[in-house]
Amino acid sequence: MKLANERTKSKELFSMDDLIKKVFDEPIIMMGDFNASGTYLREDECTEVDRLLQQNKLVWGINHGENTMVGSKASYDRFIFEAEVANKMIKSVKVWRFNKDWSHNDPSIVEEAIKRN
């Protein structure tokens, strides 16, 4: 498996075709801050990205409506899997809400995480 590091802005999502061609012989898993939500990506651009994914047999691991941010309600941090890889190897992907799941739920840690966003 190859790791491709793409610092992604919404326009760069459309260069996925080129990235996919570079690693086509390896299972594809892309992850990171795709800025694929909110004001970064218009609805028509989102539709086009979805079309590109489907055309390349790729799927979003986290759906468009999932909130992946602590300080806002947006879905920036995402995963993209090769559909075949997702079906065979990925049991589940979900947003982990550390501020709800940690047993100690230290307010200073949550506040610091919010400041960083």
NUDOBA-286599 format. One line per 10 residues: number of its first residue (from 1); their letters; for each residue x, y, z of C-alpha. Coordinates in steps of 0.001 Angstrom, whole numbers, always signed. Layout:
N
NUM) a) X/Y/Z | ... $
END
This chain:
117
1) mklanertks) +0/+0/+0 | +1359/+3442/-915 | +785/+6543/+1164 | +53/+9649/-862 | +262/+12931/+991 | -1914/+15539/-643 | -2411/+18823/+1219 | -5874/+19337/-123 | -7838/+22415/-938 | -11170/+22027/-2690 $
11) kelfsmddli) -9659/+22602/-6167 | -7094/+19887/-5488 | -9865/+17345/-4984 | -10305/+17488/-8739 | -6699/+16332/-9247 | -7566/+12980/-7649 | -7668/+11377/-11083 | -3942/+12066/-11513 | -3122/+10821/-8020 | -5141/+7641/-8551 $
21) kkvfdepiim) -3314/+6923/-11819 | +24/+7149/-9958 | -953/+4465/-7430 | -3426/+2410/-9467 | -1600/-849/-8800 | -1938/-540/-5001 | -4998/-501/-2730 | -6160/+3089/-2331 | -6945/+4687/+1008 | -6812/+8482/+1181 $
31) mgdfnasgty) -7363/+10379/+4390 | -7027/+13870/+5680 | -8473/+17327/+5705 | -10163/+17400/+2309 | -12066/+20628/+3017 | -14994/+18821/+1400 | -17665/+20676/+3328 | -18906/+24078/+4350 | -17820/+27080/+2315 | -14848/+25303/+748 $
41) lredectevd) -16850/+23195/-1684 | -20011/+24297/-3479 | -22804/+21762/-3928 | -22099/+21403/-7672 | -18398/+20814/-6916 | -19328/+18223/-4310 | -21476/+16460/-6911 | -18544/+16495/-9344 | -16168/+15042/-6725 | -18724/+12319/-5972 $
51) rllqqnklvw) -18880/+11552/-9711 | -15070/+11320/-9904 | -15014/+8973/-6931 | -17694/+6735/-8396 | -15959/+6735/-11788 | -12770/+5511/-10087 | -14611/+2984/-7879 | -13886/+4989/-4717 | -16202/+5738/-1804 | -16307/+8252/+1035 $
61) ginhgentmv) -15644/+6571/+4379 | -17397/+9385/+6233 | -20582/+10764/+4729 | -21073/+14411/+3789 | -23327/+15178/+6752 | -20976/+13884/+9465 | -19496/+16562/+11720 | -15749/+15923/+12025 | -14851/+19190/+13756 | -14920/+20140/+17431 $
71) gskasydrfi) -15427/+23877/+16938 | -17866/+23834/+13999 | -20381/+21580/+12317 | -18493/+20627/+9189 | -17166/+17503/+7519 | -13590/+18430/+6632 | -11605/+15425/+7857 | -12506/+12539/+5595 | -11455/+9140/+4285 | -11684/+7854/+738 $
81) feaevankmi) -11399/+4137/+91 | -11262/+1974/-2952 | -14738/+391/-2918 | -13291/-3130/-3064 | -10917/-2385/-157 | -13752/-917/+1882 | -15924/-3978/+1315 | -13167/-6492/+2146 | -11021/-4809/+4778 | -12839/-1934/+6464 $
91) ksvkvwrfnk) -15404/-3012/+9022 | -16560/+458/+10023 | -15567/+4095/+9926 | -17108/+6622/+12231 | -16396/+9958/+13795 | -14928/+9534/+17257 | -16092/+12306/+19579 | -13197/+12366/+22029 | -14890/+14987/+24200 | -17844/+12640/+24717 $
101) dwshndpsiv) -16042/+9290/+24811 | -13129/+9942/+27149 | -14052/+8935/+30659 | -12313/+11878/+32319 | -13580/+14488/+29805 | -11080/+17107/+30992 | -12507/+20539/+29980 | -9029/+22042/+29507 | -8179/+19423/+26859 | -11447/+20071/+25008 $
111) eeaikrn) -10886/+23852/+25159 | -7351/+23465/+23807 | -8589/+21302/+20907 | -11257/+23885/+20048 | -8648/+26692/+20037 | -6540/+24759/+17522 | -9413/+24631/+15037 $
END
